[in-house]
Amino acid sequence: MSIAVRLAITMVTIGVTLALVNVFVMRQISKAFRLSKRWTNVLTAALAIPLVATMAFRALGRRAPIGFAERVVVATSAFEAAVGIAAVLLLFAWIAKLVVRGAVRVGRGAAGEGDAHERTLVLPPRGEDEAGDRPSRAGRGETPEARDDEALAVTRRAFVEQAIVGSAMVVGGTSSTYGAIFGRHDYELATVPVPIPGLSRASDGFTIVQLSDLHLGQMVGEAEMRAAEELVRRAKGDLIVLTGDLIDHDPRYAARLGALVRRLGEIKPVVAIPGNHDYYTGVDEVLAAARDAGAKVLVNESIVMLGERGGFVLAGLDDHRGIPIGRGPNLEEAVRGARCDGPKIVLCHNPKEFLDIAGDVALQISGHTHGGQINFGLPLAEVVLKHGYIAGLYQDKGSHLYVNRGFGTAGAAVRVGSPPEVTRIVLVAS
């Protein structure tokens, strides 16, 4: 199956999922606030228009003017993120309600037969009310106090439902707005010392500046590129590595990638590897843009840093997205012929590769996850990514893995609880 077909299937799957999320939220709002059919239709349209616009510009953005597409996608994707956040909150509220109801039923069942008389149904006597059209309330055994309690219970239930739905929408809207305006620009420069067994004194303190998941495209433009350049300059490292997803999906942004790589190359040497989105874009075109701008592109290849004696091997692996077309990561191929007995440091976009090469390398440097991108203290990313490598430093079998949260955004131009980062990875002899 070709990359284009896989991308089309992915886009359709995302579109259907978002449509179901919108329907779920629409029904919750309509039910809680008892909307009329007219206002339900208005709400449906209000949710559908941003969804259609987001998917249309993501799928057909290559045909739209670059500047116009950027503004539309940022706004509509932020709206969809708000709906998605609200849907997650409402889903948790719905699950909690089911759990409480189940607990109440179990509690009533455990009360025993001694309470049976309290639950006995009193059948109303036959008869008609004053109007002669139905049994009277008094005839049905209802007292004014009972009717008042029933009405109060209904009012309370409606208020609680409206409060839950309204709060979910407010939290979704405000957090998404914050994430689009501030969160995705709340850049961090992180310094991470990593102990490397066998590292020589000559390599001790060598600093790798990692910039990952740029996603140059409709949601990441010139302003973000300037911010990335400034942070890399402040990092004052010895080497700059770009660990995949350089372009989001539109090959027209290859020129911007080339311009950024040239500016970064004026600071320190640049090494680049591909990510899954670079395959969506056209991996050969993306890597050619980086290579032509002066970057050293490593695809299952390696170079020796700081000389054969006292140095280390820096290997760059292909992305897993290349596996269906006979490519993909291959550490053995990457380090074949490397004339250096020093530690192996591997650049690989997807941290999942660490499951296979832990114990064979000193350090793997990855991205891909965006640290979850939208977090509320819930481990949702760990549910989606079964390997559990979401963000930060990990260790297994004597090897280390660092997962960068990424610099750009994908899916929605929003970051909440997962700020974009540039990382200073300092190699420490141990």
C-alpha positions, -999 to +999 in steps of 0.1 A: +000+000+000+014+034-010+021+062+013-005+083-004-032+057+001-022+053+038-024+090+043-058+091+027-070+063+050-056+082+080-074+114+070-107+096+065-103+079+099-095+112+116-125+129+099-149+102+109-136+102+145-140+140+148-175+138+133-185+112+160-170+134+187-190+164+174-222+144+174-216+132+210-210+168+222-240+181+202-263+155+218-250+162+253-256+200+249-291+195+233-302+171+260-289+191+289-304+224+278-335+209+261-329+226+229-356+228+203-352+212+169-344+246+154-316+254+179-303+218+176-299+224+139-281+257+145-257+239+170-251+211+145-241+236+118-219+256+143-200+224+150-199+211+115-186+241+097-152+243+116-148+205+112-154+205+075-131+236+071-103+219+091-105+186+072-108+204+038-078+226+043-057+198+058-065+175+029-066+201+001-043+227+016-017+222-011-041+240-035-049+269-012-027+301-009-002+295+019-009+325+041-047+321+039-046+284+047-024+290+078-049+315+093-079+293+086-064+260+099-051+275+131-085+289+140-106+259+130-083+233+144-083+252+177-121+251+177-120+213+171-096+209+199-120+227+222-148+203+212-125+174+217-114+185+252-151+190+261-159+155+247-132+139+269-145+157+300-181+148+292-171+112+286-155+110+320-186+126+336-208+100+318-186+071+330-187+085+366-224+088+365-227+051+354-204+041+382-224+060+408-257+045+395-242+011+397-230+016+432-265+029+443-282-001+428-258-025+445-263-006+478-301-009+474-298-046+466-276-052+497-303-036+519-320-069+521-356-080+522-362-061+555-365-029+535-389-044+510-419-027+524-402+007+518-400-001+481-435-015+477-454+001+448-487+016+459-512+011+431-536+040+426-573+032+429-595+034+399-613+066+394-613+099+376-601+134+385-624+164+387-622+169+349-633+133+345-605+124+320-579+106+342-573+093+377-567+121+402-533+127+418-549+122+451-564+089+438-530+078+427-517+082+463-497+114+456-495+141+482-485+178+475-453+172+494-444+142+471-451+163+440-429+191+453-401+167+461-403+151+426-403+185+409-373+196+430-354+164+421-360+170+384-349+207+387-318+196+406-310+169+380-314+194+351-292+219+369-264+194+375-265+182+339-264+218+326-236+226+350-215+196+338-220+203+301-215+240+305-184+236+325-170+211+300-176+235+271-160+264+291-129+244+300-126+231+265-130+266+249-107+285+273-079+258+274-080+255+236-078+293+232-049+295+256-032+266+239-035+282+205-025+317+215+000+311+242+006+274+249+021+266+215+045+295+218+055+289+254+089+276+244+114+259+268+151+254+265+158+222+285+192+210+296+195+172+301+228+157+312+230+120+302+256+096+316+273+077+288+293+046+298+326+044+279+326+081+269+361+095+267+373+126+284+376+143+250+338+138+245+328+146+280+305+176+280+298+174+243+264+191+238+238+180+212+211+206+206+179+188+196+151+204+175+123+179+167+089+179+151+090+213+135+060+205+113+066+234+090+034+241+072+000+255+078+004+258+116+041+266+119+054+295+099+082+321+099+075+334+134+080+299+149+111+294+128+127+326+142+119+314+177+135+280+171+166+297+157+169+320+187+166+291+212+192+270+193+215+300+193+210+304+231+217+267+236+253+271+226+258+234+217+284+216+196+260+200+172+224+206+161+202+176+153+168+177+136+150+145+146+122+142+120+088+156+111+105+186+095+075+194+073+040+186+082+026+173+049+029+200+022+060+199+000+057+236-008+072+243+026+105+226+016+119+261+007+112+273+043+130+242+057+160+249+035+161+285+047+159+274+084+186+248+079+209+274+063+205+298+093+210+270+118+241+259+099+256+293+105+255+285+142+267+249+143+268+218+120+234+203+114+224+166+112+189+156+100+168+124+099+133+118+086+100+113+105+066+099+095+053+133+084+082+137+061+070+105+043+035+120+041+051+151+024+075+132+002+106+120+021+131+124-007+120+160-014+122+169+023+156+154+028+169+169-004+159+204+009+178+198+041+208+183+024+210+211-002+209+237+026+240+221+042+227+195+067+242+161+070+213+137+063+216+103+080+192+076+069+205+043+083+239+058+082+264+070+107+293+093+112+322+094+138+323+125+160+355+139+174+378+114+156+381+076+157+400+077+190+381+091+219+350+099+199+316+083+195+294+070+167+264+091+157+239+071+138+207+083+121+179+058+115+150+058+090+114+062+102+090+033+107+068+048+081+093+036+055+088-001+064+058-008+041+079+003+011+110-017+020+128+009+041+125+017+078+150+018+107+180-005+106+207+000+133+229-028+120+231-012+086+236+023+101+267+014+121+282-010+096+317+002+087+319+028+115+356+029+125+351+038+161+349+017+193+332+045+212+296+046+224+268+046+199+243+075+200+213+070+178+189+095+163+155+080+156+123+099+152+100+073+168+109+063+204+093+029+198+126+017+182+141+018+217+122-014+225+144-032+199+178-015+204+180-009+241+211-025+254+229-021+220+233+017+222+243+042+248+216+068+239+186+071+216+173+106+208+137+108+196+107+130+192+073+121+176+051+121+206+048+159+212+046+149+249+009+143+243+005+179+230-028+184+250-025+172+286-047+176+317-028+154+341-044+123+325-022+097+310-041+096+277-009+095+256+002+064+274-031+047+265-025+056+228+012+049+228+016+014+243+054+017+246+050+044+272+078+066+260+060+100+260+085+127+271+117+130+290+145+107+299+141+069+302+166+041+309+165+004+301+191-023+298+219+001+304+208+024+276+191+058+278+163+073+257+154+110+255+120+119+240+117+155+230+082+171+232+087+187+198+086+223+187+056+225+164+021+211+165+002+184+145-036+179+142-045+210+161-026+243+165-029+239+203-006+229+232-018+225+267+004+211+295+031+201+270+051+232+261+073+231+229+110+226+236+145+227+223+168+204+243+205+206+252+216+170+257+249+171+275+270+139+272+287+130+306+314+104+309+305+077+335 
